[in-house]
Amino acid sequence: MRILKKLMVVALAAASLAPLGAAWAQSAPEEVRFAWAGGPRTWVLGQIDKSFDKAFGVPVKWVAFNSGADVLSLFAAKEIDIARFGSSPAAAGIARGLPIEVIGAQEIIATSERLIARDGINSLKDLEGKRVAYPANSTAQFAFELAVKLAGDGADRSKIRTVALKPAEIVSAWQRGDIDAAYVWGPFSQQLEAAQGKEIFATKDLAEHGVLVFNNYVARKEFAEQHPELIVKFLQVAQDKANEYLADPEAASQKIAQYLDIPVDTVRSTLGGLQYPSIQEQLTVDYLGNSQTKADSRITRSYHDAATFLADIGELRASDVPATYADAINTRYLEQAAAAAPQQ
């Protein structure tokens, strides 16, 4: 009888676990869709070795985009789940009510985005009467406008002609002689420099004016709520890939250059032009903050400053700018990832 009772207990336990397994099988997505710009970034190491796919247990689909405006459209159409893109378009998307949330900010832009100009243009003031290109609704556009406003050596913005182009279109326009300067990121900035262009301003130069420009990881809220464990795994793998680069920048750069079939110097320049706060650092007020401190964090203020500036130049309605961006930053996933990781 005792043996029979034990068998019955085991059978009941198995029966109770079966629905949970079935529920997971039903809830697991068929794939996770990442939005990426196609250029060299540390998370491309996870594309190369499929470490994201392995961590998720399902394939990753990498969806290409040209600028932040494209990412917002992809989110609106529910065609992506997670994206790495710029802080200013993210601020715009949140202000416009897109159902997205910030889950991390692993890349602080320093020299990876910069203003490249033709010979004879040596300052922002020299851009008066010239034509400048940038990708629409991007951190490059944001940085350019702020550069002229805050560090423009008296440059008159009304005398500078601007045109919004996709990064590849910028290179073509440069080669045709249609533009005199462009604010863009690598590998396109390096292509302009290889065609007799020279840097006259970099995003890091805004730091002396208290401006923080960065790339953030953003998730579709519905996806994150349905699959919180995948968001945590994503952040852990993204940190692992950043660590891999920081441990051996040359080896990582060589690997990415070969995979993307671009010059290794381009990869070195682009990756070296970013700063990489760790998960633990991101949870401090110098970056995102945590659940208790995010309302006072530097990045929360940076989102509001970016949105206010976009409203000032007519890219957003002032009435759409939220009083605080703290509600759009979900640090829960970072906190769980930090709790599971060794201190860095």
C-alpha positions in Angstrom: 0.0 0.0 0.0 2.8 2.4 0.8 4.4 1.8 -2.6 1.0 2.4 -4.2 0.6 5.7 -2.3 4.1 6.8 -3.3 3.3 6.0 -7.0 0.1 8.0 -6.8 1.9 11.0 -5.3 4.5 11.0 -8.1 1.8 10.7 -10.7 -0.2 13.6 -9.2 3.0 15.7 -9.0 3.8 15.0 -12.7 0.2 15.9 -13.7 0.5 19.2 -11.8 3.7 20.1 -13.5 2.6 19.2 -17.0 0.3 22.2 -17.5 3.1 24.5 -16.4 5.4 23.1 -19.0 2.6 23.4 -21.6 1.9 27.0 -20.6 5.6 27.8 -21.1 5.7 26.1 -24.4 2.6 28.2 -25.5 4.0 31.4 -24.1 7.5 31.2 -25.5 7.9 33.3 -28.7 8.8 31.7 -31.9 11.6 34.2 -32.2 12.9 37.4 -30.6 13.2 40.4 -33.0 16.1 42.8 -32.5 16.3 46.2 -34.3 19.9 47.0 -35.3 21.6 49.6 -37.6 24.0 47.1 -39.2 27.1 48.8 -37.9 29.8 47.7 -35.5 28.6 47.4 -31.9 29.7 45.1 -29.1 26.4 43.2 -29.2 27.2 42.0 -32.7 29.6 39.6 -31.0 26.3 37.9 -29.8 25.1 37.8 -33.4 28.3 36.1 -34.4 28.3 33.3 -31.8 24.5 33.2 -31.4 24.7 33.7 -27.7 21.4 35.6 -27.6 19.7 32.7 -29.4 21.3 30.2 -27.0 20.2 32.2 -23.9 16.7 32.6 -25.2 16.2 29.1 -26.5 14.6 30.5 -29.6 16.1 32.2 -32.7 16.9 35.9 -32.9 15.8 37.9 -36.0 17.9 40.9 -36.6 15.8 43.6 -38.2 17.8 46.4 -40.0 17.0 50.1 -39.7 18.6 53.3 -40.8 17.7 55.8 -38.1 15.7 56.3 -34.9 12.6 57.3 -36.9 12.6 53.8 -38.5 12.8 52.2 -35.0 9.8 54.1 -33.8 7.8 53.0 -36.9 8.9 49.4 -36.3 7.8 49.5 -32.7 4.5 51.1 -33.7 3.8 48.3 -36.1 4.8 45.7 -33.5 7.5 44.4 -35.9 10.3 44.4 -33.3 10.7 43.4 -29.6 14.0 45.0 -28.5 16.0 47.8 -30.1 19.3 49.5 -29.6 19.1 53.1 -30.8 19.6 56.7 -29.8 18.3 58.5 -26.7 16.7 61.4 -28.5 14.4 59.4 -30.8 13.6 57.2 -27.8 12.6 60.3 -25.9 10.4 61.3 -28.8 8.7 57.9 -29.1 7.9 57.9 -25.4 6.5 61.4 -25.6 4.3 60.3 -28.5 2.8 57.6 -26.4 4.5 54.5 -28.0 4.1 51.5 -25.7 7.8 51.1 -25.1 10.1 51.2 -22.1 13.8 51.8 -21.5 15.5 48.7 -20.1 19.2 49.7 -20.3 21.7 52.3 -21.4 24.9 50.5 -22.2 26.5 53.0 -24.7 27.4 56.6 -23.9 28.3 58.3 -27.1 31.7 60.1 -27.2 33.4 60.2 -30.5 31.5 57.4 -32.4 29.2 60.2 -33.8 30.8 63.3 -35.1 30.5 66.2 -37.5 32.6 65.7 -40.6 33.3 68.6 -43.0 35.1 69.4 -46.2 38.4 71.2 -46.4 38.1 74.9 -45.6 35.4 74.3 -43.0 37.1 74.5 -39.6 34.4 75.5 -37.2 30.6 75.5 -36.7 30.5 79.1 -37.8 32.1 78.2 -41.1 28.9 76.1 -41.8 26.9 79.3 -42.5 25.8 79.2 -46.1 26.7 75.5 -46.3 24.6 72.4 -46.5 24.8 69.9 -43.6 23.2 66.4 -43.6 22.2 64.1 -40.7 19.9 61.1 -40.2 16.4 62.3 -39.3 15.2 62.0 -35.7 18.6 60.7 -34.5 21.1 61.4 -31.8 23.3 62.9 -34.6 20.6 65.4 -35.4 20.1 66.2 -31.7 23.8 66.6 -31.2 24.2 68.8 -34.3 21.4 71.2 -33.2 22.8 71.4 -29.7 26.3 71.9 -30.9 25.2 75.0 -32.9 23.1 76.3 -30.0 25.6 75.7 -27.2 29.0 75.6 -28.7 28.6 77.3 -32.1 31.1 80.1 -31.8 28.4 82.5 -32.7 27.1 80.4 -35.6 23.8 81.6 -37.0 21.6 78.5 -37.3 19.2 80.2 -39.7 22.1 80.5 -42.2 23.0 76.8 -42.1 21.0 74.7 -44.6 20.3 71.2 -43.4 18.9 68.0 -45.1 17.8 64.8 -43.5 19.3 61.7 -45.2 19.8 58.1 -44.4 23.4 57.3 -43.5 24.2 55.5 -46.8 22.5 58.4 -48.6 24.8 60.8 -46.8 27.9 59.1 -48.2 26.4 59.2 -51.7 25.5 62.9 -51.3 29.1 63.6 -50.2 30.6 61.8 -53.1 28.4 63.8 -55.5 29.3 67.0 -53.8 25.7 67.8 -52.7 26.6 68.4 -49.1 29.4 70.2 -47.3 29.3 68.4 -44.0 27.5 65.7 -42.2 26.8 64.6 -38.6 26.7 60.8 -38.6 28.1 57.6 -36.9 30.5 54.9 -38.0 31.1 53.3 -40.4 29.7 56.2 -42.4 31.8 58.9 -40.7 34.9 57.0 -41.5 33.8 56.8 -45.1 33.5 60.6 -45.2 36.9 61.0 -43.7 38.4 58.6 -46.2 37.0 61.0 -48.9 38.9 64.0 -47.7 36.5 64.9 -44.8 37.7 65.9 -41.4 36.2 66.0 -37.9 35.2 69.5 -36.6 33.0 68.4 -33.7 32.2 65.2 -31.7 29.3 64.4 -29.4 31.7 64.2 -26.5 32.3 67.9 -26.8 28.8 68.5 -25.5 29.7 67.0 -22.1 31.3 70.3 -21.1 27.8 71.8 -21.4 26.3 69.1 -19.2 24.7 67.2 -22.1 24.6 63.4 -22.1 23.9 61.6 -25.4 23.6 57.8 -25.4 22.2 54.7 -27.0 19.6 52.8 -25.1 18.1 49.4 -25.1 14.3 49.7 -25.4 11.7 47.0 -25.3 8.1 46.8 -26.4 6.1 46.8 -23.2 3.8 43.9 -24.2 6.8 41.7 -25.0 8.6 42.6 -21.8 5.5 41.9 -19.7 5.0 38.5 -21.4 8.6 37.5 -21.3 10.4 39.2 -18.4 13.0 36.4 -18.2 14.0 37.0 -21.8 14.7 40.7 -21.1 16.9 39.7 -18.1 18.8 37.2 -20.3 19.1 39.8 -23.0 20.8 42.3 -20.6 23.1 39.6 -19.3 24.3 38.5 -22.7 24.7 42.2 -23.8 26.9 42.8 -20.8 28.9 39.6 -21.5 29.6 40.9 -25.1 30.6 44.3 -23.8 32.9 42.6 -21.3 34.4 40.5 -24.1 35.2 43.7 -26.1 36.6 45.5 -23.0 38.8 42.5 -22.1 40.4 42.4 -25.6 39.3 45.3 -27.9 41.6 44.2 -30.7 40.4 40.6 -30.9 36.8 41.7 -30.7 37.3 44.4 -33.4 38.9 41.9 -35.7 36.0 39.4 -35.2 33.4 42.1 -35.9 35.2 43.5 -38.9 35.5 40.1 -40.5 31.8 39.3 -39.8 30.5 42.7 -41.2 33.1 42.8 -43.9 34.3 46.3 -43.1 37.8 47.7 -42.3 39.0 46.9 -38.9 40.1 50.5 -38.4 36.4 51.5 -38.8 35.4 49.0 -36.1 38.2 50.2 -33.7 37.2 53.8 -34.2 33.5 53.2 -33.7 33.7 50.9 -30.7 36.5 53.0 -29.1 34.2 56.1 -29.4 31.7 54.7 -26.9 31.8 54.3 -23.2 30.3 51.2 -21.6 28.8 51.5 -18.1 28.2 48.1 -16.6 24.8 46.8 -15.4 25.8 47.9 -11.8 26.9 51.3 -13.0 23.7 51.8 -15.0 21.7 51.4 -11.8 23.4 54.4 -10.3 22.0 58.0 -10.5 24.9 58.9 -12.9 23.1 56.8 -15.4 19.6 55.2 -15.2 19.3 54.8 -11.4 17.3 52.0 -9.8 13.6 51.7 -8.8 14.1 54.1 -5.9 16.4 56.6 -7.5 15.5 56.7 -11.2 13.4 59.9 -10.9 16.6 61.8 -10.0 19.0 60.1 -12.4 21.1 61.8 -15.0 19.5 59.9 -17.8 16.0 60.6 -16.7 16.8 64.3 -16.9 18.6 63.8 -20.2 15.4 62.3 -21.8 13.4 65.3 -20.6 16.0 67.8 -21.8 16.1 66.0 -25.2 12.3 66.1 -25.5 12.1 69.7 -24.5 14.7 70.6 -27.1 12.9 68.6 -29.8 9.7 70.5 -28.9 11.6 73.8 -29.2 12.7 73.0 -32.8 9.2 71.7 -33.7 9.9 68.0 -33.7 7.5 67.4 -30.8 4.5 69.2 -29.4 5.4 70.8 -26.1 2.2 69.4 -24.6 3.3 65.8 -25.3 6.5 66.1 -23.3 6.0 64.3 -20.0 6.8 65.9 -16.7 9.2 63.1 -16.0 10.6 60.1 -17.9 11.0 58.0 -14.8 7.8 56.1 -15.6 9.2 55.0 -19.0 12.4 53.5 -17.4 11.9 50.0 -16.1 15.0 49.1 -14.1 13.5 45.9 -12.7 15.2 43.8 -15.4 18.6 45.4 -14.8 18.2 44.9 -11.1 17.5 41.2 -11.6 20.4 40.9 -14.0 22.7 42.6 -11.5 21.5 40.3 -8.7 22.5 37.2 -10.7 25.8 38.6 -11.9 29.2 38.9 -10.1 30.1 42.4 -9.1 32.1 44.2 -11.8 
